[in-house]
């Protein structure tokens, strides 16, 4: 399966990955590595993947295939030899399974000291729920992915596998970071990314809290006069309009709505009156006409499309986040393309998924050709003092980003030890996300619209390794520090661009936030169902894009370590939205769009849904074969899905949540009480003990609570870093590092740098 002469090389070319993953998280993590050039060998059990889904056409691309029966000694030995030959192992069994097979992380790392061994269990090895069957819905129930319906109070299920995808994203980031460390000292390490822990990255600001913060001023809620949100149009379609965009005034003036907003801000018109006028306004044009008009005035609006429409969308195809692949089982499959883009080492789909065991002869021949009397220890440092060094120690990052996605990229790099300098405008309101996305960074307020401000920025660039920015396309170039300008001065710079729609394609110049990405890609339409579109419970595109940006930077830093050459990397909210839906959006001959949709849905089937007990709700995750182990429901095992649901609803109403969870778990099924409020998790004893949420004293704000890294690396652990500083508070140390300590007073006097934002809080 060698690369052809015309196939672009990826940064991970030459890295061998053994993929034992099943279902979503493990296969997706290995796919992300394979997309960037890794030689991924997929190990399946007899009969093929445990979940036979069309999505395997996406998750198992770029992988060679071998079938091994890990209940047979000969195949266990083959698996062991594969791991001994590998750079990376991906597995997502329950804790202890690989150890019992003799293939666990500690034993295999002793045999192969260069090995990066990544485990992705549902619950961590030291979590009291470690042995629970951690189906996606079970993790979702535990992480407040369910929400109570605002009218009925019933739980609302989302078909987006948030926990699995976030586990995959963070596994890819962690492996990329560990490869950088190994490049430095030759030693691998063990990584654990529990899906429960990893979901805290998606919760983000929903678990953040400034304990002494005053209640929000109601006047702030009137600032935009209620203009914005999901709005029904002339043709019965819906759009997502963002009334708070910086260019929103142009939209208001062009439509005559400015006087309403001004009147509401002055207290002369109620929010309800403005909303009624807004609803009437949007019914004067079709959804597509409003989207096109909003593009003309450079404000944010997107049609709430279906995912089927997204697969045919001009931008999805033009940006190649949707591609066609010739699959050996389904024929031509249209589905997700490459998420992370890299200018010097572009990833690609080199070949479609292989049928199970298709490469057995080739893989075993390669294995037999390896020497059996020498361990792969070449390059392993004799001096492991580097164990105490942070993974990105010595890496300096300039973070020019706003809101969530870009700052999350910078924060993730900071968690792994990078010195991240957050650069904000002295005139821009920072907002409530600051304590969440800007912990572990230093902060400076710098006016980049002045000549002096740009001079200071270039002094900082001269000493930087990475720049992260999330301006709309063309803005950085107009300001003078686009990639080409920076690259000309610093050919070794890693320059990351994160935005709504990416760098190429018809929408590349459009502004957009989380809500727009959810709208155009089908997320809102599916979650809303036949009524009004609805937003997903968390800002999953923003935070996910930040993680994918960090993955791209980690790969680019690895490439730079090897070659001394930097590059431009990018990803986008629309790319992340597509990957988050990769379990759902494949199109092929015979495709039936039958995924769970709407606000009335509590699960995907009778054995994967929420049930109401006598005192609350819990989630059941099970296979049909599991029913025989549970006498109270074994009698229903021959019923169809609808009849089975009816019987289980009646049965589960007879006992408490705690009683059912204990009984079902003892029978080997997945069961978990539904947590509806993320703030409950921020006070959970095990969450606090594990450090997934941390409460610390902020120098200016008093106690603040934020999430913390959910990944565990054995040699170079991620750390939450210090609480987010007050904006601008580190200007002196930052300017001194740039050799400008003698210019501080002048820069402050001239307004180029500010000490703080007047009246601003974190």
N, C-alpha and C positions, 0 to 999 in steps of 0.2 A: 504493500500500500504506500510506496514511496511517493513523494511529491513530484509533480511534473515540473518541467523547466519553467512553465508559465505560472505556476502556483505561487502566490506571494507568501513569503515566510512570516511566521508569527514569532513574537518574542519568546514563546515557550517551546519553540522547535528544539527537539533533543531532550525535552523533559518527559519522562515516562510516568504515566498516571495509571494506577490500577483502581478501577471503579467497581466496588461491590454494592453501590447504592441501589435502592429500590424505591418505588413510588415516585416522589417528586424531588425532595431536597437533595439527596445524594446524586441522582442522575443529572440534575440541573447544575450543581456545583461542578461536576466533572465536565459537563458540556461547556461551561464558561471557560474552563481551562483548555479544552479541545478547540474551541473557537479561536483561541490565540496561539494555536500551533502545537500544543502538547500531543504526544502520542498516547492516546487514551485506550486502554484495554478494558473492555467491559466484561465483567464476570457475572453470568446469569445462572440461576439454578435450572435443573432439568424442567423443560416446559416453557422456558423463557421468562421474561419479566413478571413479577408477581402482580403487577397491574397491567393488564392488556388494554392499553388506551392509544388512540391515534396520536396523542401528545408525545408518545415515544419516538415518533418520526422527527420531532424537534429535539427532545432531550438526549437522544442516542445518536445524533449525527456526529461525524468526525471521530467515531470510536470503532475500533476493531472488536470482534466478539469471540468469546469462548464460553462454553457451558461447563461448569464444574459442580459436582454434587458434593457439598461440604459435609455430607454424612458418610462419605467414603474416604478411607485413609489415603488412597492414591491421589484423589483430587485435592484433599487437604494439603498434601505434600506439594502438588503442583501450585496451589495457591500460595504456599509459603515461599516457594522458589520465585514466583512472580513478584511477591512483595520484596524479597531480597534483591531483586534486580531493579526495583522501582525508585523513583524520586519522590513520588507522592502516592498515598493511599487515601481513598475516600470510602467511608462506610457509614451507614446510618441505621444499624441494628440497635436494639435496646442495649444498655450498658451490660457488659459481661459476656455477651454472645461470642464475640471474636476471641476473647480470652479463653473461653471454654474450648474453642477450636484450636487453641495454640497459635492464634494469629493476632493476638492483641498488641496494643501499641508499645508497651514496655518491652515485651519479648522480641518483637520484630525490630524495634529501634536498637536493641542490643546487637542483633544480627546485622543490621544495616544502619550504622550511625548517621548516615547522610539522609535518612528517611524522614520525610514530613508526613506524619500520620494524622489524618483529620477524621474525627468521629463526630457524627451528627445525630445523636439520639433525640427522641422527643423530649424527655426530661433528663437532666444531668445525672451522672452516676451517684452523686450525693444528695439528690432530691428525694424526698420521701416517696414520690410517685415514680421512681425510676423504673419500676417493673410494670407500670400501667401501659397498656397498648395505646400508644400515642398517635391515634389517627388525627388527621388534620383538624377535624371538628372538635376533638378532645382538647387539642392545644388552643384552638380558637375560643372554646368555652372558658379555658383557664386564663386567657389573656384579654378578656373583655372585647373580643372581636364581635361578639353578639351585642346588639343594642335592644332595649325594650322599645317596642313600637309606641310612638307618642300618643296614640289613641287607645289601642287595645291592651298595651302592656305586655303583649306576647313577644318572645324573642324573635329577632329578624336575622336570618342566616345569609351570609354572603358566600357566593361560589368562588370568590378569589381566595386561593390558598396562601394567605398572607404569611403565616408562620413558616411554611416550607420554603417559600421563595426568599424570605428574609434570611432563613438559615443558609440557603444556597449562596446568597449574595455575600454574607459575612464569612462563610467558609472560603469563598474565592478570594476575598480581601486578605484573610488570614494566611492562606497559602501563598499569595503573592508577597506578603510581608515576610513570611518565613523563608521564602526563596531568596529574598534580599539578604537576610541574616546569614543564610548558608553560603551565599556568594562571598560574604565577608570572612567567615571563619570555617566553612566546610562542614558544619554540624547541622543536622536536622532537629526537629522537635515534635512534640505531640500537641495537637490542637483538639479542643472539644468545643463544638458549637451546638449546645442544646437548643432545640427549636423554641421551647418556652422562653429561655433566656434571650434568644435572638430577637423575639418579637418585641422586646422592650425598645429596640431601635425604631420600630414602627410607631410605637406609642408616643415617643418624643415629648412634645410639650404637653400632651394630655396627662402626663404624670409629673410635670414640673409645677413648682409652687413657690412663690415668695410669701412666706408665712405672715409677714407684717404688711402686706400690700393692702391699700384701701380698696373698697369695692369700686368697680368701674363706674365712671361718671356717666349717667344716662345721656348727657349731651353728646358724648362720643358716639353713642349709638345712632344719634340723629345726624351725624356729620354728613353722611351721604344721602340722607333723606329717604333711606329704604330702597334706593335704586340699585338693582342688581339681583343675582340669583338665577334660578331656573324660571324661564318665562315662555309661555305658550305663544306661538306665532300664528299668522294668518292661515297657514296650511295645516294647522293642528300639530305640527312638529314643535319641539322644544329647543331652546338655546340656553347655554350658560353664559350669562353676561357678568363681567366683573366691573362693578361700578367704582371700585377703589383704585383702578389703574391710574398711573400718573398722567396719562393722556385722556382720561375720562372727560375732562372739561371740553375737549374738542367734540366729543360725541354729544355731550349735553347741549353745547351751543348749536351744533348742526341739526339737532332734532327738536330744539325748542324746550328741552327739559331743564335747562339751566335755571330758569326762574322758579321751578318747583323746588329744586334742591336748595337754592338760596332762601326761598321762603321757609322751607323746613328748618334750615339752619338758624333762621331768625325767630323760629317759634311761631310763624304765621300760618303754617300748614302742618297738619299732622302726618306722621309716617304713613298711617292708613290711607290718607288722601293721596299721597305721593305714590304709594304702591298701586292704588287703583288706576291712577293715570298712567303709570309705567306699564301695567298689564294691558291697558287699552292701546298704548303706543305700539307695543310689540306685536299686536294683532293686526297692524296695518301693513306688514310685510311678511314674506315667507322666512323660514328659518335660514335658508341659504342666503337670501338677500340681506338679512341682518349680519350674518357672518362676513359677507363680502364688504358690506358698508363699514363694519367695524375695522376691517383690515385697511380700508382707505384712510381712516382717521387714526390708525395705529393704536387702537384700544383692543381690549380682550373680549372676544366672544366666539363661542364654538357651538356648532350644531351638536345636539345630543344624539349621536349616531348609534346604531347597533354595531356589535363587533363584526357581523357579516359585512356591513357597509365599510368598516375600517379596513377590512381585507381588500377592498376594491378602491380605497381612497387614493387619490393622486399623490398625496404627500407620503402616505405609508409606503406606497410602491416606489415613489421617486427617491425617498431617503433610504430605501432598501431595509427598513425595519420589518417590512413584509416581503418575503421572497418565495419563489417556487423551487421545490426540490423534487427530484425524481425518486420517490420512495419505493423500495422493493415489494412492499405489501399493498400500499394504497394507490400506487401510481403517482401522478403529479399531485403534490401536496403544497398548498399555499399556507404559510405560517410565519412565525417570528424569525427575523434575521439576526444579525450580529448586534449586540447591545453596545459594546465598547468599541470605539473607533480610534485607530492609532496611525499617525502619518507615516512613520518610518517602518513599522513592523505590523502591517495591516492583518487583522484576522480575517478569516473567511470560512465558508462551509466548503471544505475540501472534498468531502464525499458524504452521501446520505447514510442513514443508519444501515447497519449490516444485519442480516438475518442471524438469529441465535446460532452460535458455533460456526459461523461462516469462515472464521479465520483461525480455527483450531490448529490446523496443520502448521500454518505459518508461525503462530505464536509458540507452539511447542518446539518447533525446529529452532527458533531463536533461543528459547530457553535451554535446550540441550547443548547449544553451541557456547553457552556461557561457561567460564571456568568454575569448577566446583570447590577449589581449594583456596580461594582468595576472597575475602570479604571486600565489599566496595567501600573501602575506607580512604581511598586516595583523596588528598586535599583536606582531610579532617585535621583541624588544628590540635596540636598537643596541649596548647594553652587555652583552657576554657574560661579564663577570666572574663571573656566577652559575654558569658552568661548573664552578668550583671548589667550589661549595657542595654539600653532601650533599642528596639529594633531600628528606629529611624533617628537614632542619636546622631547629631551633626547635620541633619537635613533641615534647611531653613525654607519655610513656605510663606509666601505672601498671599493672603486670603482677601480678595477684593469683592467678595460676594455679599448678597443680601438675602433676606427671608430665610428659607430652609435648605434647599438642595445644595447649593454651593457651600454655605457654612458647614453643613454636615460633612462634606468632603474634607474640609480643613480640620474640623474637629476630630474626625476619624484618624487622620494623619497625626494629629497632636496626641491622641490616645496611645499611639505607638511610639511616641517619643520625639516627634518632629517639633522644632521651634516654629510655631505658627503665629504670624503677625497679622492681626485682623485690622484691615484698613477701611475706615468708614468716612463718609463725608461729614463735615462739621454741621451741615445744614439739614441732614436727613434724620428723621425720627427713627430710632432703633427698634422700639417695640418690644412686645412681650416674649418674643422667642429668644431674646439675647441670652438668658440664663441657661437655656437648653442647648443651643447650637454653638455658643462661643466659650464654653468652659475649656480649660486647658490652653487658652491662647493668651497672647499679649495684644494690647489694643492701642491704636493711634487714630486720631481724627485728622485727616489730611485733605485739603481742598485740591482735588486733581483738575479743577477747571482753571487753575492759575498756573502761570509759567513756573513760579517758584515751587508750587506743589508737585508739578511734574518732575522738576529737577530732584526733589527729595525722593520721589518714587524711583527714579533711575538709580540713585545712590543705593536704595534698598535692593533693586533688581540686580545690581552688580555683585551683591553678596548672597543672592538667593539661589536655591536649587529648583524650586517649584513655584509657579504662579497658578492660582485658581481664580477664575472669574466667571460670572454668570450674567454678563450683560447680553442684551439682544445683539444679534449679529450686526457687525459694523460699528457698534458704539466704541469698543476699545480701540478700533482702528482710527476712528475720528478723534479720539482723545490722544492718540499718539503712541499707545502701548499695545497694539495688536500683536499677534504671534510673529508675523514677518519682521516687524521692527525689533522686537525683543530678540528673536532668533539671530538677526544680523549682528547684534551686539554680543549675544550670549548663545553660541551654537549648542551649548550643553544644557540649556534650560529645558525643563519639563513644564509645558504650558497646557493647562487643562481648561477647557471651555465646557460649561454646563448651561443648558437653557431649556426652553420648552420643546422646540421641534428639531433641534440639531443644526448642523452646519450646511446641509444640502437638502434639496427638495423644495417644492412650491411654498411650504409654510415656514421656511427657514428664517425669514425676516419677521415673523409674527411674534408679538408678545404673548405670554401665557403663564399661568400658574397651575398649581395642582388641580384646581377645579376644571380648568379647560382641558387638560390632558385626560381627566376622567371622562369628560363629556365626549370628546371626539373619538375616543378609542372604544367606546361601548360600555364602560364601567357603570356610568350613571343610568343609562337606559336599562341595563340588566337588573341593577339593584332596585330601581324604581318599579320595574315591571310595566304593567299596562297603564299606570297612572303617571304622575309627575316623576321625572327622573330624580334620583337620590344619590347623595354623596356617600362614599365609603366611610366606615367608622374612623379611619386614621388617614393622615396625609401620606399615603403609602408611595405615591410617585415621587414626592419631594425627597423623603428620607432614602428611598431606594436609589434614586439618581445620585444622591450624595455618596452612598456606598459604592455604586458602580464607578463614580468618578475617582474614589480612593483606590479602587481596584486598578483602574487605568494608570493612575500615577504610580502605584506600586510596580506594575509591569514596566513602565517607562524608566523608573529608577533602576530596575534590574538590568534593563538593556543598557542604560548609561554606565552602570558599574562595569559591564563587559566591554563596552565600545567607546565610552567617553562622549557619546552623541545623545543629545536631547531630542525631543519631538513634541508635536502637538497631539493631544489626546482629547477626545470629547465623548459625551453621552448626553441624553436628553430625557425630559419627563415623558415624552411620547414613546421613547424606546422602552423606558421602564414600565409604562402602562401596558405595553404589548407583552413584555416578558412576564409580568404579573398575571396575565391572562393566558399564558402559554399552555395551560392545561385545558383550555376551552377553544382557542381560536386556530384551528386547522381546518382548511376547506379542501375537499377532495370529492371525487364522484361518489354519490350516495350519502354525503354528509347530512346528518339530521341535527338541527340546533335544538337540543332538548335539555340544556343545563338548567339548574334551578334559577328562577328569576322572580323578582317581586318582593314586596314588603310583607307578604303573608307567609312566606316560605320559612320553615323551621329546620330544614335539612335537605339532603339530596336523595334519601331513601329511608325506608322503615328502619334500617339498621345503621343509619348515619344521620341522626337528627336529634333535636332537643325534645325532651318529654317532661311533662309536669308531674311531679310527685305531690304528696299530700302537703308539703310545706315549701315548695319552690321548684325550680327547673334544674335539670341536669342533661348532659349530652351523652348519648350512647353511640359508641363506635364498635362495630362487630362485623364478622363475616357470617354467612348463613350456617357454615359448619360449626360455628361457636355455639349455636343454640342448643346442640345436643348435650353440651356440658352443663346446661342450666335447666333443671327439671321444670321450673315454673313456666318457662317459655318454650321448652322443647316441643310441646304439643302443638305449637303454632308454626313449626318449621316448614310445613308443606303449603302454607297459605301464600297467596299472592301479595304483592307489596301493599296494596291498599287495605286488604283485610288484615294483614299482619299489623299495620300501623294502628288500626282500630282496636285490635285486641291488646296491643302493648300500651296504648293510651289508657285503657281501662285498668290494666294490671298495675301500671306504674303509679296510678293515683292512689293506691292502697297503702303505700308506705312512704317514709321520709326519704329525702335526697340522700342523707348519710347512710341509711339502711341499704338503699339500692346500689350506691357506689361500692360499698363494702362487698355486697353479694356478687355484683357483676365483675368487679375486679378479681375476686377470688376465683371466678370462673374463666379468667383469662380475657375478658372483654375490656374495652376502653370505656370508662365512665368518669365524668368530671362535672362538678357543680358549675353552673353558669355564673360567671362574674360579669356584671353589667357595667360597673363603674370603674374606669381605670384608676381612679384615686384610691380605691380599695386596695389595689395591688401595691401602691406606694407605701402602704402601712402593713402589708403582709409580713409576718415574722420571718418566714423563710426567705422572701425577697430581700428583706433588710439584712439578714445574716449572710446571704450570698453576695450582697453589695450591688444588686441590680438597680436599686434606688438608693441614693445617698442624700442625707441631710447634713449640711455643713453651714458654718457661720460665714456669711459674706461680710466683707469689711464695711460696706456701706448699707446693705439691705437687711442685715440680720440673718436669721436662718432661711436657707433656700433648699428646696428638694429638687433633684433632677434624676434622670436615669443615669446609668453607667454602662461600660462595655459589657456585653453578654457573651463574649468569646473568651476562651482560656487557652493561652499558649504557655507551654511548660518552661521555656527558657527566656522568652521576651514578652512577658504579659502586658496586655493593654491596661492602662490606668485611666481613671476618670479625669485626672488633672485638677488644677485648682478651679474654684468657682469662676464663672465668667466675670472678668473685671468690668468696672464701670467704663463705658466708652471713653477712650482717650487717656486713660489713667497711666498707661505705660509709655507715654511719648518720650520721656527723658531717656529711659534705657534704650529704646529703639533708635532714637536719633544718635545717641552716643555710640551704639554699635555700628552705625553708618558713618562714623567720624564727623558728626555734625554737632557735637556737644557745645561747641563755641557759637553755634548759630541759634540755639534754642530760644533765647529771649527775643531775637529779631523775628523768628518765624512765628512765635506766639503773638507778638505785637502787630505783625502784618496780617494776622488771620489765616496764615497758611496752615498752621497747626492750632488746634484748640485743646485746652486742658480737659474740657468736659462739655456736655450738651446741657444748656441751661434748662432746668426743670425736667430733665430726662431721667428716667429710671431704667434699670436693667429689665 
